[in-house]
Amino acid sequence: MYCLISYKNLDKEKAILGEVQVFTTDLQVVKICPSLKASALYHKCELYVYNFTMHNLAS
């Protein structure tokens, strides 16, 4: 685990210096929208929303 952290820190330093572009991503749990109670309307209107995030490691 320590080795991975040190690689991350080295990559972050290179990104801050402008030598490389480093991005991290995250995909969060599915959220069902709208939040309705179980009924026929619920099954017709359900919409799945994914929260996909990208982060620039240099900033």
C-alpha positions in Angstrom: 0.0 0.0 0.0 2.8 2.4 0.8 4.3 1.9 -2.6 1.0 3.0 -4.3 0.8 6.1 -2.2 4.3 7.1 -3.1 3.6 6.6 -6.8 0.5 8.8 -6.4 2.6 11.6 -4.8 5.2 11.4 -7.5 2.4 11.6 -10.2 0.9 14.6 -8.4 4.2 16.4 -8.3 4.7 15.8 -12.0 1.2 17.0 -12.7 1.8 20.2 -10.7 5.0 20.9 -12.7 3.0 20.4 -16.0 5.0 17.3 -17.1 1.9 15.1 -17.3 -1.9 15.3 -17.1 -3.3 13.1 -14.3 -7.1 12.6 -13.8 -8.9 10.4 -11.3 -12.5 9.2 -11.7 -15.3 8.0 -9.4 -18.7 6.5 -10.2 -21.1 6.7 -7.3 -24.1 4.4 -6.4 -27.2 4.5 -8.6 -29.8 6.9 -7.5 -33.4 6.4 -8.6 -35.2 9.6 -9.4 -37.9 10.5 -8.7 -38.3 9.0 -5.2 -41.9 7.6 -5.4 -43.6 4.8 -3.5 -44.2 1.4 -5.1 -47.0 1.8 -7.7 -47.7 1.6 -11.4 -46.5 5.2 -11.8 -43.2 4.4 -10.1 -42.3 1.7 -12.6 -43.3 3.9 -15.6 -41.3 7.0 -14.4 -38.2 5.6 -12.9 -35.0 7.3 -14.0 -31.5 6.0 -13.0 -29.0 8.7 -12.3 -25.2 8.0 -12.1 -22.8 10.5 -10.5 -19.6 10.3 -12.5 -16.9 12.6 -11.3 -13.5 13.5 -12.8 -10.8 15.3 -10.8 -7.6 16.8 -12.1 -4.9 15.7 -9.6 -2.8 18.9 -10.1 -5.5 21.2 -8.7 
